[in-house]
Each structure stands twice: as structure tokens, then as C-alpha cells.
Amino acid sequence: MDITQRGEIYGIGQGEDFYGIWDLRAEGAPVNRYPKTPEGWQGAWERWRELEGEFGRPPWRRPSLGMILLHTVIGLTFGFLSLALAGVVLGAAGREISDTDAQTQIGLVGLLQWILTLTGWLLFVYLKARPPARWIIFLGLFLAGMAVTVGVGFSILPEA
């Protein structure tokens, strides 16, 4: 067996006297066989594309340039929202940024929070894991960034 093209779930290739489609999650015989002719290859290729479209990554998780840029913008937006939430928490606790050193420190920590949130979102989208694990990673990094920012805010920012 010689698998020449691998998808998310299935691979397509050839055996000694046939073209075949294999389930990459399981070892063994191909799930479909086709004669080793140009027509057989065409049939195998069409079926492989159908299977991959049905069971592969959804279009919004495919790593094309447009999707990567879109998800970067979405991740940055989530980062902005996490910063806003951290600001609301610090404001509700009566903390204020009064001097330049505090502004610089909280700004650097906020940048770290933004990066953590963006990273969490991109991992959620592109990590090859089941959705619950991806959600845990995204929410974990989102909340970790907020916790660090709020924690640093409480330690360096004076009460109003």
C-alpha cells in the first residue's frame, strides 16, 4: 500500500493492482477499492473528496490565508473584550491608574492578556482535538489572561 494523499480522516493511494481509500484512524484493508485504470483513479479521487468533505475539517477551520486572517481579527476582538472585562472588574473594585509607572506595567500585562486570548482562539480553531478540549484551552487562556491582569491591577493600582 502506498498512500499518496492524506486528508483529515481518509487517505488515497494504490496497492499492487488497485487504487484505494484507507481510513487513517484504523489499520487494515482499504474501505474502498477501484481498478487500476484512469477511470478507477477518477472514481477513487471523487469518492475520497466526498468522504473528506463529509468527515474532514469544516471550511471555517481550514488553514487558508483568508481564514487565518479572519480568525486573527476574531482573536484580537476577543482580546479587546477580555481587556474591557478586566478594566470593568478593576474599576468596580475602585482601582485607578494614577501614575506613569502603573500605566506602563498594566499596559504590558494587558498586552500579555491580549496575546494569551489570541493564542487561545487560534488554538481553538486550528488544534486537531475534539471540541471540548479546544473550548477548555480557549477559555483557560482567556480567563488566565484576565486573572493575571486583574491580579497585577490589584497589586499595583491604588484605590481611588
C-alpha positions in Angstrom: 0.0 0.0 0.0 1.2 3.5 -0.9 -0.9 6.4 0.4 -0.2 9.4 -1.8 -2.6 11.9 -0.3 -3.7 12.2 3.3 -6.8 14.0 4.5 -8.1 14.5 8.0 -9.7 11.1 8.1 -9.0 9.3 4.9 -6.0 8.6 2.7 -6.0 7.8 -1.0 -3.3 5.7 -2.7 -2.6 2.5 -4.5 -1.9 -1.1 -3.9 -0.3 -3.6 -6.3 -3.3 -3.8 -8.7 -5.8 -1.3 -7.4 -6.4 2.3 -6.2 -7.8 2.5 -2.7 -9.1 4.7 0.1 -8.0 4.0 3.6 -9.4 5.1 7.0 -6.3 6.7 8.6 -7.7 6.0 12.1 -7.6 2.3 11.6 -5.1 -0.1 10.2 -6.0 -2.7 7.6 -7.6 -3.1 4.2 -8.9 -0.1 2.3 -12.5 0.9 2.8 -13.0 1.3 -1.0 -11.1 -0.3 -3.9 -11.1 0.8 -7.5 -9.5 -0.8 -10.6 -6.0 0.4 -11.5 -7.2 2.4 -14.6 -7.6 6.1 -15.3 -11.3 5.7 -14.7 -10.6 3.9 -11.4 -8.3 6.7 -10.3 -11.0 9.3 -11.1 -13.6 7.3 -9.2 -11.3 6.9 -6.2 -10.4 10.6 -6.2 -14.0 11.7 -6.4 -15.0 9.4 -3.5 -12.1 10.4 -1.4 -13.0 14.1 -1.8 -16.6 13.3 -0.9 -15.5 11.4 2.3 -13.1 14.2 3.3 -15.7 16.8 2.7 -18.2 14.9 4.8 -15.8 14.0 7.7 -12.9 16.4 7.3 -12.5 19.9 8.9 -15.3 22.3 8.3 -14.5 25.2 6.0 -14.1 27.7 8.9 -11.3 25.6 10.4 -9.3 25.2 7.2 -5.9 27.0 7.3 -6.3 29.2 4.2 -4.9 32.7 4.2 -8.4 34.3 4.4 -9.5 32.1 7.3 -6.2 32.7 9.2 -6.7 36.5 8.8 -10.3 36.3 9.8 -9.5 34.3 12.9 -6.7 36.6 13.8 -9.2 39.5 13.8 -11.7 37.5 15.8 -8.9 36.6 18.3 -7.9 40.2 18.6 -11.5 41.2 19.2 -11.8 38.6 22.0 -8.6 40.0 23.4 -10.1 43.5 23.4 -13.2 42.1 25.1 -11.1 40.4 27.8 -9.2 43.7 28.4 -12.5 45.5 28.7 -13.8 43.0 31.2 -10.6 43.2 33.3 -11.0 47.0 33.2 -14.6 46.7 34.4 -13.5 44.4 37.3 -10.7 46.8 38.3 -13.0 49.8 38.0 -15.7 48.2 40.1 -13.1 47.4 42.7 -12.2 51.1 42.9 -8.7 50.9 41.3 -7.4 53.7 39.1 -4.3 54.2 37.0 -2.7 57.3 38.6 1.0 57.3 37.6 3.1 56.6 34.5 4.8 53.5 36.0 1.5 51.9 36.8 0.2 52.7 33.3 3.3 51.0 31.8 3.1 48.0 34.0 -0.7 47.4 33.5 -0.2 48.1 29.7 2.4 45.3 29.4 0.3 42.9 31.4 -2.7 43.8 29.2 -0.6 43.1 26.1 0.2 39.6 27.6 -3.5 39.1 28.2 -4.3 40.0 24.6 -1.7 37.6 23.3 -3.0 34.8 25.6 -6.5 35.4 24.3 -5.5 35.5 20.7 -3.4 32.3 21.1 -6.3 30.6 22.8 -8.7 31.4 20.0 -6.2 30.3 17.2 -5.6 27.0 19.1 -9.4 26.6 19.4 -9.8 26.9 15.7 -6.7 25.0 14.4 -5.8 22.5 17.0 -6.6 18.9 16.0 -8.5 18.0 19.1 -12.1 17.4 20.0 -14.3 20.5 20.7 -14.4 20.1 24.5 -10.6 20.1 24.7 -10.4 23.1 22.3 -13.0 25.0 24.4 -11.1 24.3 27.6 -7.9 25.6 26.1 -9.5 28.8 24.7 -11.5 29.6 27.9 -8.5 28.7 30.1 -6.2 31.1 28.3 -8.9 33.8 28.1 -9.5 33.5 31.9 -5.8 33.2 32.7 -5.1 36.4 30.9 -7.9 38.2 32.8 -6.8 36.7 36.1 -3.2 37.9 35.6 -4.3 41.4 34.6 -6.7 41.8 37.5 -4.2 40.3 39.9 -1.5 42.7 38.8 -4.0 45.5 38.8 -4.9 44.8 42.4 -1.3 44.7 43.4 0.0 47.8 41.7 -3.0 50.1 41.3 -4.1 52.2 44.3 -7.7 52.5 45.4 -9.5 55.6 44.1 
